[in-house]
């Protein structure tokens, strides 16, 4: 069971990276795509501006 949870968390993490990178052009950010994508869980939890831009990247709005 713990392995399943770990695998699911890893899948969510990787999916977040992929979706963010695909929609990066819709965000207000200019540069450091990889760094912002790799740190998305921390930045999403602690930064309101990042959270807003993350949703822009996912939704395309």
N, C-alpha and C positions, 0 to 999 in steps of 0.2 A: 504493500500500500504506500509506504513512503517513497518508493521508487516511482510510482505512478504520479504522485503529487509533484515530485521533482521534475519529471518529464513534462507534465502539464505546465508548470511554471516556466520551464525553459522554452516551451513552444510559444507561450504568451509573450515572453521576452523577445524572441526572434521575430514573431509576427509583428510586434510593436516596432521593431527596428525596420523591418521591410516596409511596412505601411508608412512610417514616418519618412523614410528615404524616397518612396514613390511620390509622396505629396509635398516634399520639401519646398518646391517652387511656390507653393501657395502660402508659405509662412512669411513672416516679417524678418526672418533671419537671413544673414548674408555670409555664408561661409561656415566652416567647421561642421559640415554635415555629419561626418562619421562620429566625431566627439559628442555632438548633441544626440545622435541616434543611440549610441552605446550607453549614454547616461540617462536615457529617458525615464526609467522608473524613479530615480532620485529627483531629477528635475521636475517631473510631473507632480510628485508629492510635495515639493517644497517651493515651487515658483509658479505664481498665478499667470504671468505672461507666457511662460513656456507651456503651461496647461492649455491656454487659449490657442496658441499656435499649433500645439499638438493636435487639438481637435480640428483646426483648419486643415491640417495635413491629412487627417483621416477622412473628413467629410467632404472636403473640397469647397467649403463655403468661405 
